[in-house]
Amino acid sequence: MRQQKSIIQNLDWITILLYFLLVLIGWVNIYAAVYDEQHRSILDMSQNYGRQLIWIITSVALALVILIIDAKFFSTFAYIIYFLIILLLVGVLLGGREIAGSKSWFQIGAFSLQPAEFAKFATTLALAKYLSKIDLNISKLSTRVTAAAIIFIPASLILMQHDTGSALVFAALVLVLFREGLSGNLLVLGFLIGLLFILALLFNKFILIGFLAVNAMLVIWLFKEIRRKWGWIAGVLVLASIYVYSVDYAFENVLEPHQKKRINVLLGKETDIHGAGYNINQSKIAIGSGGFAGKGFLKGTQTKFKFVPEQSTDFIFCTVGEEWGFIGSFIVIGLFVGLMIRIVIIAERQRSQFSRIYGYGVASILFFHFAVNIGMTIGLFPVIGIPLPFVSYGGSSLWGFTILLFIFIRQDSVRLELL
Amino acid sequence: MNRSFSDRKYIIIILILAVGFIFIARLFYLQVLDQSYLLSAESNVLRHNIIYPNRGLIYDRNGKLLVYDEAAYDLMVVPGQVEELDTIEFCQLLNISDSTFKARLKKAKSYSYYKPSTFVAQITKEEFGFLEEKLYKYPGFFVQSRSLRKYPLPIAAHLLGYIGEVDNRDMDQDPYYRMGDYIGKSGLERFYEKELRGSKGVQIVMVDVHNREQGSYRNGRYDTVAIPGDNLYLSLDADLQSYGEKLMQNKIGSIVAIDPRSGEILAFVTSPTYDPNLLVGRVRGDNFSHLSKDSLKPLLNRAIMGTYPPGSTFKMVNALVGLQEGVLHDYTSYSCYGPASTPIRCTHDHISPLELQEAIEQSCNPYFWNVFKSIINNPKYPSVADAFNAWRGHVTSIGFGHKFNTDIPFEQSGNIPTASLYDKIYQPGHWNALTIRSLAIGQGEILITPLQLANLSVVIANRGFYYPPHLVRAVGMPEAPIEAYKQKLFTTIEPQHFAVVQEAMLDVFEGEHGTARWAKLDGVEICGKTGTVQNPHGKDHSMFIAFAPKEDPKIAMSVIVENSGYGSTWAAPIASLLIEQYLNDTISRPYIEKRILEGNLISK
């Protein structure tokens, strides 16, 4: 009895409140996005909004189960859970069902399940378990390689299912490594490599390499203490040139046509007369036409035309923007930012390394989804099909994020028990 | 030691705040500062007008237009915008009944409340003018310009194919299509759908509550242009095709003519045929069901879908295999006892014993039984099955038993039996040349298509190789031929073995006893071979293959006339006339032409 009480007292109700607000906003907007006059009832099970209610109820049940299970369960069985999910990912490759070009679904009766959504919490658990080992030194190469392997195995399996968006999500876990001591230089280096990638696509190879060479010479000329290391700078220059060349090659030969097109449209290299930028334009029209206060609940016209595909899943933020305007968008972004910062703060107050690392994992994954999904609908990111956590329609996604978050809330609830 | 990294939480928090701030700034710009996204007060809906591109045109090899587009209009409906209306007046305007009106509105609703669907398709220009004036009264309805396929020459219906509205499966497979779009349903329209269809454009216009267009949205910034489809340049010769169809009228069968120098199909006739203009527009449904009920099956493309035993034309294949395997020579001679021959009797009256060239010319059955027996009993191979497989390898290399997989839709592969089939029927080791003797004269389990038969003629004309037979020379630009079709495919028969076969085929026209001697054409050396295919369901099929001129072949073909008896009676003269038309562009033997044109072999 005392135990039960302490759980309720120790739960972080702010996080739970933010969670419920986002889920509710999601449900209301799914209703508005799919609404048509033939199916007025929000409980109509033939429509996405009716089904979403089932997902919400089952998610709450899942959350309760997680809160009842012993908190140590998740750290103890982290690797086993991870292993089981890997098996599921392999299984879906062999026996999965293909939807819209991605072979990432299990069909169970009328419902389909997407293992990739569950791989997120499983991988975070495994990573937290590994990094919380006593005397682990993150500056050692073997540590980094193992941590990278934990992230890459599920990511590459998901990539093999042609679900590029979900695979990219795993890159967010780099933030966890950063918090745990991975050199910030590596992140900066990664950023520079990314920048050079975009520059290589935008500019002529020779001009770009010439520009880099001039910069290198300037550095050697200006900074005397670096001058002795000119060999290093020359080496970096050669590597950068090779990289610029290979980016060109990779872009032409590795990426699939629709992915190339999305990047080109975003960079403004290609105008969208063929309609590759059509979705983004429709999405921008919908959001932009919402104005300051929005058109009001169910009054949106743009999102109802279904000219934006994935209206209730990946592009749900359009409905928010159109019907609730700037105020509504501001609130949703505020809730997300609040939730993520709250998770970071909670993570920092953990005594157990495992809980802290796991918390950062949760924050990183939510952050990636938030940044990419909303960035895509307002034209700041290429179209990458990943859902907006808690808000988008979809059972696997809602379940996955609920499990992800509530395992953390459960860990947090026992933070005082650890001395 | 880990404590020392705890300050990094600030970096991560700043990162989260920064992204949140960027998003809010961007949204502030989109939603508050940039007023152009707001719709003006009186216009409350944007309409996405789809601009349909012109479908690609289709030309023949000489630049004659075979297919083009003509303007028409579709009345579209968006059920979510339909308001109370005077249905009586509206139905009168469209000339439809009240129940049709209700049914169509219901169907549109079941497709989508907010996406437009076609309400009345293919309205003519005149009807459109009248309708346009009254349309303001009916919110939710608007007119979309479309086009209809037109065929200036009523030929090659099967090959060109037809277009029709997309069905649910098409829409599931390719999200490009929306309700009411057209898609190639058969023939080249289907095979080259992606090239022909072009790319739809969208024009976004603002529409007020009275269904009146208020102009383009944001100066057309989000409009996309329609891109016309690519034209097709066929290898078909419209004159030859049309002459072939004329000669085949009132007969059942097919003609396939190929240019042996390129594999380009010059004529692709199937009979009975129909006018392609019948399967266009609003009359398509009625005409289609009418044609599909016809007992003569005019919708069936016999040139590729029909499979026949090759009959005597296959004797040349066995001769070539025998020569290549070294079990037969030009001078090999066998005796023939006419109707008394065993195990296969001879139906022709000729000298005995005879050599290969005469045997082909006279189409002697016992001779080719002996040839086939020596192929199957070839001591070079350890077993009958091995020898049979060697035979099969040669036969398939000539193009039989498989599809060519070019641009010919619904192509059939025919059938060349395998050793394992006979193993299954007779048990391994319990069959031999005698068991499968029908293969010697092209009967039995062998099935070929008229296209494959024409290709045999190409192989003999070219002395051992062919190009993949195909219908389209170029897509988009007339001078951009398709590379994949330029590859020479060599058979397993060496060139020197073809001389005797060609000589024998020449004798079919020029020889004293040639089976087609009375159809010969002065001044052109035509090589040919008749075939009379036993048909268990009725009168024999008349079959003929030919190519010409012998020394520099420009055309090779197969002609099949079903239920017409001997190959020499109908198929051979048809081939001869077509060759004359193609090579000389005149007809010097009107008496033959007259007999063919007047020949009615269809007894209804």
Interface residues (C-beta under 8 A of the other chain):
Chain A: D36 E37 Q38 L175 F178 R179 E180 G181 G184 D272 I273 H274 G275 Y278 N281 Q282 K284 I285 I287 G288 S289 G290 G291 F292 T301 Q302 K304 F305 K306 F307 P309 G321 G325 F326 S329 F330 I333 G334 F336 V337 M340 I341 V344 A347 E348 Q353 Y360 A363 F367 F370 A371 I374 G375 I378 L380
Chain B: N2 S4 F5 S6 R8 K9 I11 I12 I13 L15 I16 L17 V19 G20 I22 F23 I24 R26 L27 F28 L30 Q31 V32 D34 S36 Y37 L38 L39 N44 V45 L46 H48 G80 K109 S112 Y113 Y114 K115 P175 S199 G201 V202 Y217 Y222 T224 V225 I227
